[in-house]
Amino acid sequence: MPHRDEALGILLRIAATFAFAVMGACIKALENGAPLGQVVFFRSAFALIPLVAFLWWSGVFPSGLASKRPLGHVLRCLMGATAMFTSFATIRLLPLAEATMLSYLAPAMMALMGWMLLGERLGLRRLGGVSMGLAGGVAFSLPTLSGNLPDGAQLGVALGVVTAVLTAGALIQVRRLTMLGEGAAAIAFWFAVVSALAGAATLPMGWVRPDAAQLALLLGAGLTGGIAHILMTLSFRHAEASALAPFEYLSVLWAVVLGLMIFGEMPSWSFLMAAPLILVGAFIAAPVARKRGTR
């Protein structure tokens, strides 16, 4: 059992949220400079570099990659890889903060799916969190429903909601796999591999030859994404999940700051109205927020 240091765990979790935000900024900065499939490939393939190094350092590479549930991994990877495509498209179509905020609809969706598919209890607390999250999603979508947004932004909101549903489905499948004894190393590694292959499959559709700046952004997205996952994993070694949960939502703050500093994006009124509902709802609906010590 490693020495637990809650303060260090919190710092690692904060660093993970910042790394995820930087990854999103790299993808946003690429704009339409590279096809989505190419971005997904670089994000996944180069995330394998820090991930494999970390697994080797942890003593679970390659022994921890074996699986008795390959079809279960296929289902998880298909949903997760598709969510990566829709997520990156959302980042391109919406301001960075809004795209990040929409991803927090996933805990509400996951609570509903857990109730429907796994028979998990949906008590009053989680039901309230789901209701708040969905209300925030409706509030954020009001400009879209009224036709007051350009076509690209309307599509971005729709893809953001699709991303949340796919992410929730992928997380439900991760829960199933862990309940069946599958290790975290195998789940993380095969997801990165399958996502890289899914991105590579788009090569015949036409990739671009990136210039130096684009290549730096592509590599940056992959490396920061991989590092973010490692930092998140390490944080759980030093602090309980209930202590780390509130810091998860710093991703939205970082996205607001980076969006304003790099892209000059000001939060919209619908974002300011919806964000508290979605983030508080996510905190309440997520299993980690309701049971202390959940790992």
C-alpha positions as CSV (number, residue, x, y, z in Angstrom):
1,M,0.0,0.0,0.0
2,P,1.6,3.3,-1.1
3,H,1.9,6.1,1.3
4,R,-1.2,8.3,1.1
5,D,-0.8,12.1,1.0
6,E,-4.2,13.8,0.4
7,A,-2.7,17.2,-0.4
8,L,-0.5,15.6,-3.1
9,G,-3.5,13.7,-4.5
10,I,-5.4,16.9,-4.8
11,L,-2.5,18.6,-6.5
12,L,-2.2,15.7,-9.0
13,R,-6.0,15.9,-9.7
14,I,-5.8,19.6,-10.3
15,A,-2.8,19.1,-12.6
16,A,-4.8,16.4,-14.5
17,T,-7.7,18.8,-15.1
18,F,-5.3,21.4,-16.4
19,A,-3.7,18.9,-18.7
20,F,-7.1,17.9,-20.1
21,A,-7.9,21.5,-20.7
22,V,-4.5,22.1,-22.5
23,M,-5.3,19.0,-24.7
24,G,-8.7,20.6,-25.6
25,A,-6.9,23.9,-26.4
26,C,-4.5,22.1,-28.7
27,I,-7.4,20.5,-30.6
28,K,-9.2,23.9,-30.7
29,A,-6.1,25.6,-32.0
30,L,-5.9,23.2,-34.9
31,E,-9.3,24.4,-36.1
32,N,-9.8,22.8,-39.5
33,G,-6.1,22.4,-40.1
34,A,-6.3,18.6,-39.9
35,P,-9.2,16.1,-40.4
36,L,-10.8,14.8,-37.3
37,G,-9.6,11.3,-37.9
38,Q,-6.0,12.5,-38.1
39,V,-6.5,14.4,-34.8
40,V,-8.0,11.3,-33.1
41,F,-5.0,9.2,-34.3
42,F,-2.4,11.6,-32.9
43,R,-4.3,12.0,-29.7
44,S,-4.5,8.3,-29.1
45,A,-1.2,7.0,-30.6
46,F,1.0,9.5,-28.8
47,A,-0.9,9.1,-25.6
48,L,0.4,5.6,-25.6
49,I,3.9,6.8,-25.0
50,P,3.4,8.2,-21.5
51,L,0.8,5.5,-20.8
52,V,3.0,2.5,-21.7
53,A,5.9,4.1,-19.7
54,F,3.6,4.5,-16.7
55,L,2.3,0.9,-16.9
56,W,5.8,-0.4,-17.2
57,W,6.9,1.7,-14.2
58,S,3.9,0.3,-12.3
59,G,4.9,-3.2,-13.1
60,V,1.8,-4.1,-15.1
61,F,3.2,-4.0,-18.6
62,P,2.8,-6.2,-20.5
63,S,1.3,-8.7,-18.0
64,G,-1.7,-6.5,-17.1
65,L,-2.9,-6.2,-20.7
66,A,-4.3,-9.7,-20.9
67,S,-8.1,-9.9,-21.0
68,K,-10.8,-12.6,-20.6
69,R,-13.5,-10.3,-22.0
70,P,-12.2,-9.1,-25.4
71,L,-15.7,-8.5,-26.8
72,G,-16.5,-6.3,-23.7
73,H,-13.4,-4.2,-24.6
74,V,-14.5,-3.9,-28.2
75,L,-17.9,-2.5,-27.1
76,R,-16.3,0.0,-24.7
77,C,-13.7,1.0,-27.3
78,L,-16.3,1.5,-30.0
79,M,-18.4,3.8,-27.9
80,G,-15.3,5.6,-26.5
81,A,-13.7,6.1,-29.9
82,T,-16.9,7.4,-31.4
83,A,-17.2,9.8,-28.4
84,M,-13.7,11.0,-29.1
85,F,-14.7,12.0,-32.7
86,T,-17.9,13.8,-31.6
87,S,-16.1,15.5,-28.7
88,F,-13.3,16.9,-31.0
89,A,-16.0,18.0,-33.5
90,T,-17.8,19.8,-30.6
91,I,-14.6,21.6,-29.6
92,R,-14.2,22.8,-33.1
93,L,-17.7,24.1,-33.4
94,L,-18.2,25.7,-29.9
95,P,-16.1,27.8,-27.6
96,L,-13.8,25.7,-25.5
97,A,-15.6,26.3,-22.2
98,E,-19.0,25.4,-23.7
99,A,-17.7,22.2,-25.2
100,T,-16.1,21.2,-21.9
101,M,-19.2,22.1,-19.9
102,L,-21.4,19.9,-22.1
103,S,-19.2,16.9,-21.4
104,Y,-20.4,17.1,-17.8
105,L,-23.8,15.9,-18.9
106,A,-22.2,12.4,-18.9
107,P,-22.7,11.7,-15.1
108,A,-26.4,12.4,-15.4
109,M,-26.6,10.1,-18.4
110,M,-24.5,7.5,-16.7
111,A,-26.8,7.5,-13.6
112,L,-29.8,6.9,-15.8
113,M,-28.1,4.1,-17.8
114,G,-26.8,2.5,-14.6
115,W,-30.4,2.4,-13.4
116,M,-31.8,1.0,-16.6
117,L,-29.0,-1.4,-17.6
118,L,-27.3,-2.4,-14.3
119,G,-30.2,-2.1,-11.9
120,E,-28.4,0.4,-9.8
121,R,-30.4,2.4,-7.2
122,L,-31.5,5.8,-8.3
123,G,-32.2,7.5,-5.0
124,L,-33.5,11.0,-4.4
125,R,-30.1,12.5,-4.2
126,R,-28.9,11.1,-7.6
127,L,-32.4,11.7,-9.1
128,G,-32.0,15.4,-8.1
129,G,-28.5,15.5,-9.7
130,V,-29.9,14.0,-12.9
131,S,-32.7,16.5,-13.0
132,M,-30.4,19.4,-12.4
133,G,-28.0,18.2,-15.1
134,L,-30.8,17.7,-17.7
135,A,-32.3,21.1,-16.8
136,G,-28.9,22.7,-17.4
137,G,-28.7,20.9,-20.8
138,V,-32.1,22.2,-21.7
139,A,-31.1,25.7,-20.6
140,F,-27.9,25.6,-22.6
141,S,-29.8,24.3,-25.7
142,L,-32.5,27.1,-25.6
143,P,-30.7,29.3,-28.1
144,T,-30.3,26.3,-30.4
145,L,-34.0,25.3,-30.1
146,S,-35.1,28.9,-30.8
147,G,-32.8,29.1,-33.9
148,N,-30.7,31.9,-32.5
149,L,-27.4,30.3,-33.2
150,P,-25.5,29.8,-36.4
151,D,-25.7,26.3,-38.0
152,G,-22.2,25.3,-36.8
153,A,-23.0,26.1,-33.2
154,Q,-26.3,24.2,-33.4
155,L,-24.5,21.2,-34.7
156,G,-21.9,21.6,-31.9
157,V,-24.5,21.6,-29.2
158,A,-26.1,18.4,-30.7
159,L,-22.7,16.7,-30.9
160,G,-21.9,17.7,-27.4
161,V,-25.1,16.0,-26.1
162,V,-24.2,12.9,-28.3
163,T,-20.7,12.9,-26.8
164,A,-22.2,12.9,-23.2
165,V,-24.4,9.9,-24.1
166,L,-21.6,7.9,-25.7
167,T,-19.3,8.7,-22.8
168,A,-21.8,7.6,-20.3
169,G,-22.3,4.3,-22.2
170,A,-18.6,3.8,-22.4
171,L,-18.2,4.4,-18.6
172,I,-21.1,2.0,-17.9
173,Q,-19.2,-0.6,-19.9
174,V,-16.0,0.2,-18.0
175,R,-17.9,-0.5,-14.8
176,R,-19.1,-3.8,-16.2
177,L,-15.6,-4.8,-17.1
178,T,-14.2,-3.9,-13.7
179,M,-17.0,-5.9,-12.0
180,L,-15.9,-8.9,-14.1
181,G,-12.3,-8.6,-13.0
182,E,-10.8,-6.7,-15.9
183,G,-7.8,-4.5,-14.9
184,A,-7.5,-0.7,-15.4
185,A,-4.3,-1.2,-17.4
186,A,-6.0,-3.3,-20.0
187,I,-9.0,-1.0,-20.2
188,A,-6.9,2.1,-20.7
189,F,-4.3,0.5,-23.1
190,W,-6.8,-1.2,-25.5
191,F,-8.9,1.9,-25.6
192,A,-6.0,4.0,-26.8
193,V,-5.0,1.3,-29.3
194,V,-8.5,1.0,-30.8
195,S,-9.0,4.7,-30.9
196,A,-5.6,5.1,-32.7
197,L,-6.7,2.4,-35.2
198,A,-10.1,4.2,-35.7
199,G,-8.3,7.4,-36.5
200,A,-5.8,5.6,-38.8
201,A,-8.7,4.1,-40.7
202,T,-9.6,7.6,-42.0
203,L,-6.3,8.0,-43.7
204,P,-7.7,7.1,-47.2
205,M,-10.2,10.0,-46.7
206,G,-7.4,12.4,-46.9
207,W,-5.0,13.6,-44.2
208,V,-2.9,16.7,-44.4
209,R,0.9,17.1,-44.2
210,P,1.1,19.2,-41.0
211,D,3.5,22.1,-40.8
212,A,5.6,22.6,-37.7
213,A,3.0,24.4,-35.7
214,Q,0.3,21.9,-36.6
215,L,2.6,19.0,-35.7
216,A,3.3,20.5,-32.4
217,L,-0.4,20.8,-31.6
218,L,-1.1,17.2,-32.7
219,L,1.7,15.9,-30.6
220,G,0.7,18.2,-27.7
221,A,-2.8,16.8,-27.8
222,G,-1.6,13.3,-27.6
223,L,1.0,13.7,-24.9
224,T,-1.1,16.0,-22.6
225,G,-4.0,13.6,-23.0
226,G,-1.9,10.6,-21.9
227,I,-0.2,12.6,-19.1
228,A,-3.6,13.7,-17.8
229,H,-4.8,10.1,-17.5
230,I,-1.6,9.2,-15.6
231,L,-2.0,12.2,-13.2
232,M,-5.6,11.3,-12.6
233,T,-4.6,7.7,-11.8
234,L,-1.8,8.7,-9.5
235,S,-4.2,11.1,-7.6
236,F,-6.4,8.2,-6.6
237,R,-3.3,6.5,-5.0
238,H,-2.9,9.4,-2.6
239,A,-6.4,10.6,-1.8
240,E,-10.0,9.2,-1.6
241,A,-12.2,9.7,-4.5
242,S,-14.7,11.8,-2.4
243,A,-11.9,14.2,-1.6
244,L,-10.9,14.6,-5.2
245,A,-14.4,14.9,-6.7
246,P,-14.8,18.6,-6.3
247,F,-11.6,19.4,-8.2
248,E,-12.8,17.5,-11.3
249,Y,-14.9,20.5,-12.2
250,L,-11.8,22.8,-12.5
251,S,-11.7,21.6,-16.1
252,V,-14.4,24.1,-16.9
253,L,-12.6,26.9,-15.2
254,W,-9.4,26.2,-17.1
255,A,-11.3,26.0,-20.3
256,V,-12.9,29.4,-19.6
257,V,-9.4,30.9,-18.9
258,L,-7.7,29.3,-21.9
259,G,-10.6,30.1,-24.2
260,L,-10.5,33.8,-23.2
261,M,-6.6,34.1,-23.2
262,I,-5.9,32.1,-26.4
263,F,-9.1,32.4,-28.5
264,G,-10.8,35.6,-27.1
265,E,-13.9,33.6,-26.3
266,M,-16.3,35.2,-23.8
267,P,-18.8,32.9,-22.0
268,S,-22.3,33.3,-23.4
269,W,-25.4,34.0,-21.3
270,S,-26.6,30.4,-21.9
271,F,-23.3,29.1,-20.6
272,L,-23.5,31.2,-17.4
273,M,-27.1,30.0,-16.9
274,A,-26.5,26.3,-17.6
275,A,-23.0,25.7,-16.1
276,P,-24.1,25.9,-12.4
277,L,-27.0,23.4,-13.1
278,I,-24.9,21.0,-15.1
279,L,-21.8,21.0,-12.8
280,V,-23.7,20.8,-9.5
281,G,-25.9,18.1,-11.1
282,A,-22.8,16.2,-12.2
283,F,-21.3,16.4,-8.7
284,I,-24.5,15.0,-7.1
285,A,-25.2,12.4,-9.8
286,A,-21.7,10.9,-10.0
287,P,-21.3,7.8,-7.8
288,V,-18.0,9.2,-6.4
289,A,-19.8,12.1,-4.9
290,R,-22.2,10.1,-2.8
291,K,-20.1,7.5,-1.2
292,R,-17.0,8.3,0.7
293,G,-14.0,6.2,0.0
294,T,-15.2,4.9,-3.4
295,R,-12.2,3.9,-5.5
